[in-house]
């Protein structure tokens, strides 16, 4: 049974992949779309991605949108 993780604006996250120097990021925005009126089978909004920001070691602002499957919450 899989455990669902829900992200909220302001959460601290990082990439799940084992990469060197992966940054700690802040969730800035949860992007979703609502189904059209013609598509009555789908009632819930569809998740497009999680937009996160972080600062590099040089202090440069970075921002990207990730799949929720690629992120993990930090406590």
Sine and cosine of phi, psi and omega as CSV:
sin_phi,cos_phi,sin_psi,cos_psi,sin_omega,cos_omega
0.00,0.00,0.82,-0.57,-0.03,-1.00
-1.00,0.08,0.56,-0.83,0.01,-1.00
-0.99,-0.13,0.83,-0.56,0.01,-1.00
-0.99,0.17,0.71,-0.71,0.05,-1.00
-0.93,-0.37,0.79,-0.62,0.02,-1.00
-0.94,-0.33,0.75,-0.66,-0.01,-1.00
-0.98,-0.19,0.55,-0.84,0.03,-1.00
-0.75,-0.66,0.43,-0.90,0.06,-1.00
-0.82,0.57,0.75,-0.66,0.01,-1.00
0.99,-0.11,-0.19,0.98,0.04,-1.00
-0.90,0.43,0.59,-0.81,0.13,-0.99
-1.00,0.00,0.78,-0.63,-0.05,-1.00
-0.68,-0.73,0.21,-0.98,0.16,-0.99
-0.51,-0.86,0.21,-0.98,0.02,-1.00
-0.94,0.34,0.59,-0.81,0.04,-1.00
-0.95,0.30,-0.53,0.85,-0.06,-1.00
-0.89,0.46,0.55,-0.84,0.00,-1.00
-0.99,0.11,1.00,0.07,-0.01,-1.00
-0.90,-0.44,0.57,-0.82,0.07,-1.00
-0.94,0.33,0.60,-0.80,0.09,-1.00
0.89,0.46,0.52,0.85,0.03,-1.00
-0.95,0.30,0.71,-0.70,-0.10,-1.00
-0.99,0.14,0.39,-0.92,0.22,-0.97
-0.99,0.11,0.78,-0.62,-0.10,-0.99
-0.86,-0.51,0.33,-0.95,0.05,-1.00
-0.92,-0.40,0.74,-0.67,0.05,-1.00
-0.95,0.32,0.84,-0.54,-0.01,-1.00
-0.99,-0.14,-0.63,0.78,-0.10,-1.00
-0.40,-0.92,0.60,-0.80,0.12,-0.99
-0.97,-0.26,0.91,-0.42,-0.05,-1.00
-1.00,-0.09,0.83,-0.56,0.01,-1.00
-0.69,-0.72,0.37,-0.93,0.15,-0.99
-0.82,-0.57,0.50,-0.87,0.06,-1.00
-1.00,-0.10,0.64,-0.77,0.04,-1.00
-0.90,0.44,0.45,-0.90,0.02,-1.00
-0.96,0.27,0.25,-0.97,0.00,-1.00
-0.89,0.45,-0.50,0.87,0.00,-1.00
-0.94,0.35,-0.45,0.89,-0.04,-1.00
-1.00,-0.08,0.98,0.18,-0.09,-1.00
-0.99,0.16,-0.23,0.97,-0.01,-1.00
-0.94,0.33,-0.51,0.86,-0.01,-1.00
-0.98,-0.20,0.87,-0.49,-0.04,-1.00
-0.97,-0.23,-0.48,0.88,-0.06,-1.00
-1.00,0.03,0.44,-0.90,0.12,-0.99
-0.90,0.44,0.48,-0.88,-0.01,-1.00
-0.98,-0.20,0.79,-0.61,0.00,-1.00
-0.97,0.26,0.82,-0.57,0.04,-1.00
-1.00,-0.05,-0.62,0.79,-0.01,-1.00
0.19,-0.98,0.16,-0.99,0.00,-1.00
-0.92,-0.39,0.89,-0.46,0.03,-1.00
-1.00,0.01,0.81,-0.58,-0.04,-1.00
-0.82,-0.57,0.42,-0.91,0.12,-0.99
-0.76,-0.65,0.39,-0.92,0.05,-1.00
-0.36,-0.93,0.17,-0.98,0.02,-1.00
-0.89,-0.45,0.69,-0.73,0.02,-1.00
-0.96,0.27,0.09,-1.00,0.05,-1.00
-0.88,0.47,-0.42,0.91,0.03,-1.00
-1.00,0.04,0.03,1.00,0.02,-1.00
1.00,0.09,0.24,0.97,0.01,-1.00
-0.99,0.11,0.70,-0.72,0.02,-1.00
-0.97,0.24,0.76,-0.65,0.04,-1.00
-0.80,-0.60,0.54,-0.84,-0.01,-1.00
-0.53,-0.85,0.74,-0.68,0.03,-1.00
-0.52,-0.85,0.35,-0.94,0.08,-1.00
-0.96,-0.28,0.76,-0.66,-0.06,-1.00
-0.85,-0.52,0.38,-0.93,0.19,-0.98
-0.96,0.29,0.57,-0.82,0.02,-1.00
-0.90,0.44,-0.39,0.92,0.00,-1.00
-0.94,0.34,-0.34,0.94,-0.03,-1.00
-1.00,-0.07,-0.04,1.00,-0.08,-1.00
-0.91,-0.41,0.50,-0.87,0.14,-0.99
-0.74,-0.67,0.60,-0.80,0.01,-1.00
-0.97,0.25,0.58,-0.82,0.14,-0.99
-0.97,-0.25,0.59,-0.81,-0.02,-1.00
-0.95,0.30,0.00,0.00,0.00,0.00
